[in-house]
Amino acid sequence: MADGRRAQLLDLAYAYVREHGLSGLSLRPLAAAIGSSPRVLLFLFGSKEGLVTALLARARADELALLATLGEQDGLPAAARAVWGWLSDEAHRPLLRLWLEAYARSTVDGDGGPWAGFARATVADWLAVLEKADPGAGAARRTAVLAVLRGALLDLLATGDTERTTAAVRLALESS
């Protein structure tokens, strides 16, 4: 029973943080928004940090599941174009805003707590997607492609300018 309720509240909390973000997350407004209480959330997740850890794990799992839908790509440029198509899809913006927030927090507060290792793990995840597409490409080349994608993503999330950022990604991939 508790596992079912935990899963249900995690789903609701996940929808909430995709809309409102994690910074300044307070249990009382979250609990009210999802039809629970801070006490129940603390019971089910152990602490606010436990809840944030579960939310980050859920976001990472969703990101990996969506990236897995890209299918097999033939070569690094094709994989990068497919990843960019996924990243630039408006439907993924709430997840990617949450990812950006967690990534940034992990680089600042990464020594402990719920953010620990999040940024490092996502770098490894994305590099693995690129490596699968082109195992012969060196680590430096995959890292350069990832840097282009991540930089364009930051720009896209800041400006919403899909056309310009897509053109920049295409240009960078052509010259790599």
N, C-alpha and C positions, 0 to 999 in steps of 0.2 A: 504493500500500500504506500509506504513512504517513498519507495523508488519511483512509483508511478506519479505521485504528487511532485516529487523532486524534478522529474523529467518535464512534467507539465509546466511547473513554475520556471524552469530553465528556459523552455521555449518562449514563454511570455516575457521573461526578463531579457532574453536575447532580442526579441522584437523591439522591446523598449530601448535597449542601448543602441541598436542600429539606428533608431530615430533620434535619440537624445545624447548619445555618446557616453563615454565612461568617466570623463573628467567631472569631478564634482558629484559623482554618483552617491546618492544618499538612500539608505534603505527605506526610510519612511515614505518618501514620494514614490519610489519604485514599488514598494509593497502595495500602496494604495492604487497605483495604476494597474497592477496585475491581479488585484483581488486577493491579496494575502495580507500578512502582517510582518513587521520586522522580526518578530519572535519566531515565526514559522520559518522564515528565510534563514535565520541563524541556526535553527535546529537542523534544517535540511542540508545546509552548506557549511556549517561549522563556524563560519565567520564571514565578514564582508570580503576578506581576501579569498576565502574559499569560493565564494560566489563569483568573484572576478576571475579567478583561475578557471572555473568551469565555463564562464562566458568566453574567455580567450580560447580555451580548448575547442569550444563549439565553433567559434569563428574560424579557427585554423582548419578544423575538420571540413567546414563548408567550403572554404577556399580550396582545399585539396580536392574535394569532391568535384567542384566546378572545373578546376584545372584538369582533372582526369577526363572530363568530357571532351577535351580538345582532341583526343584520339592520337594516333601515331602521326608524327610529322616527319617528313623527309628532309633533314638538314636543319641547321641552326636558324637560318633566315626564315624558313617556313614556320618553325616552332615559334620564333619571336613574333612573327606576324599573327599567328593564331593566339598567342598569349596577349598581344596588344588588342586584338579584336575582343577578347574576353574582358580585359581591363577597361577598355573604353566603352563598353556596353553600359548604357545608363542604368539598366536594371541592377547592376552590381555596385553602384555607388554607395548605398548604405553600408554594405559589407566592407568596401574598400576604405571608406571614411573611418570605420571602426578599426580596420587593420592599421591604418596610418596612425591613429591615436595610440594604439597598443604598441606599434613599432617604435614610435617616438618615446613613449614612456619607458619601454624596455631599454632603450639606449641610455636613458638618464637614471632610471631606478632599477636597472637590471640585475643588481647584485643579490636581490632577495625579493620576497613577496611574489605576488601573482604575475608580475611582469618578467620575472627572471627567465632569461633564455628565449623569450618570444621572438625578438628580432633575429637572433642567430639562427633559430629554427626555421623561420620563414625564408631567410637567405638560402639555407640548405635545401628547403623544399623547392624553391624556384629554380635554383641551379640544377637540381635533380631533373626537373622537367626539361630543361634545356639540354642536359647531358643525354637524356634518353633519346632525344631527337638527333643528336650528333655526338656519339661517344668519342669520336676522333678529335673534336674541337678541344683545344686546350682550356684549362681552367681560366686563364687570363682572358681568352676570347669570350667564353661564356659569361664571365664576370663583367666584361665590357658591355655585352648585349643586355645583361640584367641591369646594369647601371643606366643604360639608355631607357629601358622600359620603366624603371623605377623613377627616374628623373621626369620622364614624360607624364607618368602617373601623378606625381606630385603637382606638376603644372596643371594637368587636367582637373584634378580635384580642387585646385585653387581658383581656376578660371572658368572651367566648364567648356573650354574651347576645344572641342573634339577635332574639328577640321585642321586647325593649326598643329595640334600635338600629333595627330596621325601623320600629317605631312612630314613633321620633324622625325618621327620614328622611321618612316619609309626612307627618308634621306640618309639617316644614320645607318640603317641596315644595308642600303645600297653601297655605302662607302666602306663597310666593314669586311 
